[in-house]
């Protein structure tokens, strides 16, 4: 192993969906362009899913810890980001974040749980200009300005309805999860994250933790 390889810090991304992991990566890059790190995405079962038996959760945590330690051998792990949707409104994300980070406190580097409430889609209601620029044929999200969007139940379906409503007939493409990384890139390019138009406490928590890395 070369000294050069050992000197390259990395951020590990764990999650169930590659679109979500790519979205988190884009947002972290935008919020912290000063971080000189490489990103490594690894898909694994996450223990925040409802109904997981305690013994299964412990087994998954052991595998996660082993994977983080193995990655740390090849290059220092600066941080590990664990994505999981809360599937509940705020403040449900707070307990899930605390639980996940505590379970992996023995891991090298910083462990951060990325837990949007209800789903990652709830964050996009904050950024109407970015969403409009990403897909101009969609309906606009201006009516959500000033709202506490972290309280929206089934955020993904709500977002789909909002984008479908007022869309240019015959030209609008239906929103899908694969749009998330592209929306994130526009949010970053416009720096709309500096002035979100709505309230999301899970987003604020995410930003605060990333800025502290």
Kinemage of the C-alpha trace (Angstrom):
@kinemage 1
@onewidth
@group {chain A} dominant
@subgroup {mainchain}
@vectorlist {calphas} color= white
{ca unk a 1} P 0.000 0.000 0.000
{ca unk a 2} L 1.460 3.372 -0.979
{ca unk a 3} L 1.749 6.337 1.348
{ca unk a 4} L -0.223 8.355 -1.224
{ca unk a 5} L -3.194 6.023 -0.985
{ca unk a 6} L -3.154 6.100 2.816
{ca unk a 7} L -3.150 9.884 2.730
{ca unk a 8} L -6.369 10.190 0.709
{ca unk a 9} L -9.286 10.603 3.096
{ca unk a 10} L -12.648 9.184 2.127
{ca unk a 11} L -16.305 9.607 2.939
{ca unk a 12} L -18.325 6.404 2.911
{ca unk a 13} L -21.963 6.487 1.804
{ca unk a 14} L -24.298 3.698 2.894
{ca unk a 15} L -27.925 3.389 1.857
{ca unk a 16} L -30.585 1.260 0.213
{ca unk a 17} L -31.005 3.279 -2.969
{ca unk a 18} L -28.187 4.434 -5.299
{ca unk a 19} L -30.142 7.562 -6.280
{ca unk a 20} L -30.334 8.653 -2.653
{ca unk a 21} L -26.638 8.015 -2.101
{ca unk a 22} L -25.732 10.009 -5.204
{ca unk a 23} L -28.014 12.824 -4.005
{ca unk a 24} L -26.324 12.944 -0.607
{ca unk a 25} L -22.930 13.014 -2.323
{ca unk a 26} L -23.956 15.959 -4.529
{ca unk a 27} L -25.270 17.905 -1.544
{ca unk a 28} L -22.155 17.270 0.543
{ca unk a 29} L -19.927 18.356 -2.335
{ca unk a 30} L -21.947 21.542 -2.709
{ca unk a 31} L -22.045 22.378 0.979
{ca unk a 32} L -18.382 21.528 1.583
{ca unk a 33} L -16.340 22.100 -1.582
{ca unk a 34} L -13.333 22.565 0.711
{ca unk a 35} L -13.297 18.880 1.714
{ca unk a 36} L -10.463 17.107 -0.074
{ca unk a 37} L -11.948 13.604 0.025
{ca unk a 38} L -13.050 10.820 -2.246
{ca unk a 39} L -16.555 9.343 -1.975
{ca unk a 40} L -17.220 5.614 -1.783
{ca unk a 41} L -20.825 4.401 -2.089
{ca unk a 42} L -21.714 1.044 -0.536
{ca unk a 43} L -25.178 -0.458 -0.509
{ca unk a 44} L -26.208 -2.365 2.576
{ca unk a 45} L -29.318 -3.155 4.640
{ca unk a 46} L -30.016 -0.340 7.092
{ca unk a 47} L -31.351 -0.951 10.580
{ca unk a 48} L -33.689 2.035 10.698
{ca unk a 49} L -36.327 0.215 8.679
{ca unk a 50} L -39.518 -0.383 10.642
{ca unk a 51} L -40.099 -3.870 11.970
{ca unk a 52} L -36.478 -5.036 11.956
{ca unk a 53} L -35.901 -7.583 14.741
{ca unk a 54} L -33.312 -6.501 17.349
{ca unk a 55} L -31.023 -9.438 16.608
{ca unk a 56} L -31.145 -8.619 12.883
{ca unk a 57} L -30.367 -4.975 13.588
{ca unk a 58} L -27.335 -5.945 15.670
{ca unk a 59} L -26.082 -8.237 12.887
{ca unk a 60} L -26.404 -5.441 10.331
{ca unk a 61} L -24.569 -3.034 12.633
{ca unk a 62} L -21.724 -5.519 13.011
{ca unk a 63} L -21.446 -5.840 9.220
{ca unk a 64} L -21.518 -2.069 8.826
{ca unk a 65} L -18.794 -1.611 11.440
{ca unk a 66} L -16.664 -4.293 9.771
{ca unk a 67} L -17.113 -2.631 6.367
{ca unk a 68} L -16.117 0.783 7.738
{ca unk a 69} L -13.041 -0.630 9.445
{ca unk a 70} L -12.036 -2.495 6.274
{ca unk a 71} L -12.374 0.674 4.210
{ca unk a 72} L -10.271 2.536 6.763
{ca unk a 73} L -7.356 0.191 6.059
{ca unk a 74} L -7.128 1.288 2.422
{ca unk a 75} L -7.690 5.003 3.086
{ca unk a 76} L -8.553 6.975 6.231
{ca unk a 77} L -12.300 7.275 6.718
{ca unk a 78} L -13.091 10.915 7.400
{ca unk a 79} L -16.828 10.286 7.765
{ca unk a 80} L -19.502 7.668 7.184
{ca unk a 81} L -22.925 8.870 6.040
{ca unk a 82} L -25.869 6.519 6.564
{ca unk a 83} L -28.982 7.432 4.610
{ca unk a 84} L -32.439 6.250 5.625
{ca unk a 85} L -35.808 7.952 5.132
{ca unk a 86} L -37.710 8.477 8.372
{ca unk a 87} L -41.080 7.495 6.849
{ca unk a 88} L -42.603 9.792 9.458
{ca unk a 89} L -42.969 13.530 9.973
{ca unk a 90} L -40.658 15.681 12.048
{ca unk a 91} L -39.366 15.375 14.704
{ca unk a 92} L -39.236 11.593 14.108
{ca unk a 93} L -35.850 11.971 12.432
{ca unk a 94} L -34.188 13.041 15.675
{ca unk a 95} L -34.535 9.720 17.513
{ca unk a 96} L -33.514 7.736 14.432
{ca unk a 97} L -30.372 9.817 13.958
{ca unk a 98} L -29.405 9.436 17.607
{ca unk a 99} L -29.970 5.690 17.528
{ca unk a 100} L -27.989 5.026 14.349
{ca unk a 101} L -25.032 7.192 15.275
{ca unk a 102} L -24.844 5.693 18.784
{ca unk a 103} L -24.844 2.136 17.422
{ca unk a 104} L -21.724 2.849 15.374
{ca unk a 105} L -19.813 5.044 17.794
{ca unk a 106} L -16.890 2.593 17.647
{ca unk a 107} L -16.355 3.222 13.935
{ca unk a 108} L -13.320 5.185 12.727
{ca unk a 109} L -14.044 8.756 11.675
{ca unk a 110} L -17.328 10.587 12.135
{ca unk a 111} L -20.631 8.730 11.695
{ca unk a 112} L -23.562 10.820 10.484
{ca unk a 113} L -27.074 9.508 9.912
{ca unk a 114} L -28.833 11.316 7.054
{ca unk a 115} L -32.539 10.975 7.858
{ca unk a 116} L -34.985 13.118 5.859
{ca unk a 117} L -38.545 13.365 7.105
{ca unk a 118} L -40.804 11.962 5.559
{ca unk a 119} L -38.590 11.151 2.574
{ca unk a 120} L -35.804 12.927 0.706
{ca unk a 121} L -38.509 14.508 -1.469
{ca unk a 122} L -39.645 16.657 1.459
{ca unk a 123} L -36.417 18.645 1.095
{ca unk a 124} L -37.168 19.724 -2.477
{ca unk a 125} L -40.208 21.772 -1.410
{ca unk a 126} L -37.693 24.260 0.028
{ca unk a 127} L -36.085 24.953 -3.340
{ca unk a 128} L -38.736 25.974 -5.915
{ca unk a 129} L -36.303 27.795 -8.205
{ca unk a 130} L -33.953 24.831 -8.429
{ca unk a 131} L -36.764 22.371 -9.105
{ca unk a 132} L -38.193 24.688 -11.780
{ca unk a 133} L -34.822 25.054 -13.462
{ca unk a 134} L -34.189 21.326 -13.397
{ca unk a 135} L -37.480 20.561 -15.182
{ca unk a 136} L -39.197 23.732 -16.522
{ca unk a 137} L -42.259 21.770 -17.662
{ca unk a 138} L -43.197 20.844 -14.097
{ca unk a 139} L -45.640 22.822 -11.994
{ca unk a 140} L -44.006 25.222 -9.552
{ca unk a 141} L -43.714 24.720 -5.801
{ca unk a 142} L -44.241 28.339 -4.778
{ca unk a 143} L -47.322 27.572 -2.693
{ca unk a 144} L -45.148 25.728 -0.164
{ca unk a 145} L -43.157 28.865 0.694
{ca unk a 146} L -43.092 29.443 4.446
{ca unk a 147} L -44.600 26.044 5.261
{ca unk a 148} L -43.144 23.460 7.609
{ca unk a 149} L -42.571 20.883 4.872
{ca unk a 150} L -41.048 18.426 7.338
{ca unk a 151} L -44.627 17.802 8.444
{ca unk a 152} L -45.794 16.610 5.001
{ca unk a 153} L -47.010 13.009 5.100
{ca unk a 154} L -46.013 10.839 2.125
{ca unk a 155} L -43.781 13.592 0.779
{ca unk a 156} L -42.897 11.744 -2.423
{ca unk a 157} L -46.519 11.425 -3.506
{ca unk a 158} L -47.230 15.010 -2.455
{ca unk a 159} L -44.300 16.210 -4.570
{ca unk a 160} L -45.481 14.228 -7.577
{ca unk a 161} L -48.957 15.745 -7.314
{ca unk a 162} L -47.590 19.257 -6.905
{ca unk a 163} L -45.304 18.953 -9.916
{ca unk a 164} L -48.063 17.410 -12.008
{ca unk a 165} L -50.478 20.201 -11.094
{ca unk a 166} L -49.961 23.181 -13.362
{ca unk a 167} L -47.474 21.316 -15.528
{ca unk a 168} L -47.360 22.094 -19.213
{ca unk a 169} L -49.765 19.622 -20.755
{ca unk a 170} L -48.238 16.944 -22.915
{ca unk a 171} L -44.683 17.969 -22.107
{ca unk a 172} L -44.149 17.199 -18.430
{ca unk a 173} L -42.204 14.102 -17.437
{ca unk a 174} L -43.441 12.437 -14.257
{ca unk a 175} L -41.136 12.868 -11.269
{ca unk a 176} L -39.180 9.786 -10.212
{ca unk a 177} L -36.501 9.018 -7.617
{ca unk a 178} L -33.876 9.161 -10.373
{ca unk a 179} L -34.465 12.933 -10.570
{ca unk a 180} L -33.080 13.492 -7.061
{ca unk a 181} L -29.358 13.720 -7.944
{ca unk a 182} L -30.095 16.162 -10.757
{ca unk a 183} L -32.228 18.368 -8.530
{ca unk a 184} L -29.471 18.329 -5.909
{ca unk a 185} L -26.932 19.481 -8.502
{ca unk a 186} L -29.128 22.457 -9.404
{ca unk a 187} L -29.721 23.330 -5.744
{ca unk a 188} L -25.940 23.426 -5.386
{ca unk a 189} L -25.291 25.372 -8.589
{ca unk a 190} L -27.875 28.037 -7.689
{ca unk a 191} L -26.808 28.023 -4.023
{ca unk a 192} L -30.483 27.991 -3.128
{ca unk a 193} L -29.516 26.023 -0.044
{ca unk a 194} L -28.401 29.388 1.371
{ca unk a 195} L -31.999 30.612 1.431
{ca unk a 196} L -34.523 27.756 1.638
{ca unk a 197} L -38.083 28.968 1.057
{ca unk a 198} L -39.708 26.570 3.530
{ca unk a 199} L -38.898 24.900 6.843
{ca unk a 200} L -37.424 21.416 7.172
{ca unk a 201} L -35.781 20.586 10.485
{ca unk a 202} L -34.284 17.368 9.115
{ca unk a 203} L -32.630 19.407 6.344
{ca unk a 204} L -31.301 21.923 8.878
{ca unk a 205} L -29.870 19.054 10.923
{ca unk a 206} L -28.204 17.588 7.837
{ca unk a 207} L -26.631 20.930 6.892
{ca unk a 208} L -25.410 21.579 10.421
{ca unk a 209} L -23.733 18.183 10.651
{ca unk a 210} L -22.106 18.433 7.218
{ca unk a 211} L -20.778 21.919 7.924
{ca unk a 212} L -19.188 20.576 11.140
{ca unk a 213} L -17.235 17.828 9.365
